[in-house]
């Protein structure tokens, strides 16, 4: 317990230093510190959580590797015929997509999908319409800055998976209605808002405040994800009824 608190304190220290360097205009150091937060939380999860979920572990590993790529690749020596920035962009985003897919699978495995489709029809319709609209808006914002068609499709897949994660987490909360599902939903909500603000930072205005808010939301997301990983899902009313039958 003591060691986990020490590592947690170290994560907060890295976050504070990130904020200081970000607002002082030292973006290189701020980026490095930002990219260290998720790997440090991943280390805490691997070392101190005994009941590790495979898909959540894959989520946090893929996410951390993508962040670490953002630190390592800029310092790699240039290789003839190899575009390192493209490797960082495509490789990093594909890893983020995989991370979110693993998290979607992790949440979906605790759902009775047949029950969800039968009882949350209106929710599913509203969420689908909302997700399509939000993906469209983000694509409109990013499109002028995307030079290649494969970048456009990659960003589209990224946004679809991201909002799918939020929708599945919300449905899981409706279905489970317990603290674990609430933490999962809040975590998903924070990470999606973080991504949206990151889009605003990259494609609208590179303001330190936007990057700070984005990183803060990411840290909060991982805090709630970590807290939910220590909880077990209880049976909801539907499952209790099935067992009694």
Secondary structure as GFF3:
##gff-version 3
##sequence-region A 1 245
A	DSSP	alpha_helix	2	23	.	.	.	ID=ss1
A	DSSP	alpha_helix	27	48	.	.	.	ID=ss2
A	DSSP	alpha_helix	54	72	.	.	.	ID=ss3
A	DSSP	three_ten_helix	73	75	.	.	.	ID=ss4
A	DSSP	alpha_helix	84	108	.	.	.	ID=ss5
A	DSSP	alpha_helix	113	119	.	.	.	ID=ss6
A	DSSP	alpha_helix	121	143	.	.	.	ID=ss7
A	DSSP	alpha_helix	149	176	.	.	.	ID=ss8
A	DSSP	alpha_helix	179	203	.	.	.	ID=ss9
A	DSSP	alpha_helix	208	229	.	.	.	ID=ss10
A	DSSP	alpha_helix	237	244	.	.	.	ID=ss11
###
